[in-house]
Amino acid sequence: MTPTSQQRPIGVFDSGIGGLSVLRALQAELPHERFVYLADSGHAPYGERGDAYVAARTHAITRYLQAVHGIKALVVACNTATAAAIHDVRTQCPDLPLVGLEPAIKPAVALSRTGRIGVIGTRGTLTSGKFALLLGSLQSQAEFVVQPCDGLAYAIERSTEHAVPDAAESSEVRELCTRYITAMGAFGTTAGHIDTLVLGCTHYVFAEEELRALIGPAVRLVDTGEPVARQTRRLLQATDLLADPGDEIPAACNRMQLITTGSLLPLQAAAQRWLQLPARCCSTATVPADGAGAMAHEANRALAQ
């Protein structure tokens, strides 16, 4: 039976497992919706690649999710991909409801009391024209300490390869967090200190424990998951695409399909750790860079171990 427009899934994608933090927020906000999440781990990390490469991957994944999974909306759960490609995707897919990410510095301005705000993100995000415009629009309202965190997203990605964190990989995440947070200066609630830290990469939510140990309990951490989930709900309502709240909530693997273009085991481990999803909800796929007509679905459902 062909699904109605309201029953079709919402597509969500990121360069890897970081977007699972956004998917978790979407799941909480929209319990009756179905989701297809694609981790482009076979082509990561995005944050240290050029805009042209990231834009090409974004277009290829958008075409794939439309052609193979019939998505009704797309959440680009990646700050780097949003900055590099979202305007072009909107132009090329005008009928596809689309939600992108940007570092949550607007909410941070409202929260900060010292007027000094830290922003951490990938170099690709923080050096983009889109971020420069956003930052410039708020420069008169606060002082921003912007810190690119080369390698951190990739280290977090590797740290989720096991259901129980590996000691060496966890140590690498801690060391990188320490290096970048230390470089930003003093954190705290007194005048002149950074009292609000914006997580400008979806991966960084999964290093919250390490970051909190460095900045202290009083500093606010701001990420984009919940605002993006609320915006997705508003957009679906405006386009009459919300799933019927009277429908039964689908079982886990009917509701959440997770796909990776890289190794399957890291996605399975991350899904189990962060979303409590069984391994059988995860599969692999090839998403070539050429046109939609050349794309064949190659997902292989993994058996639960």
Buried (B, 14 or more C-beta within 10 A) or exposed (E): EEEEEBBBBBBBBBBBBBBBBBBBBBBEBBEBBBBBBBBBBBBBBBBBBEBEBBBBBBBBBBBBBBBBBBBBBBBBBBBBBBBBBBEEBEEEBEEBBBBBBBBBBBBBBEEBEBBBBBBBBBBBBBBBEBBEEBBEEBEEBBEBBBBBBBBBBBBBBBBBBBEEBEEEBBEBBBBBBBBBBEEBEEBBBEEEBBBBBBBBBBBBBBBEEBBBEBBEEEBBBBBBBBBBBBBBBEBBEEBEBBBEEEEEEBEBBEBBBBBBBBEBBBBBBBBBBBBEBBBBBBBBBEBBBEEBEEBEBBBEEBEEE
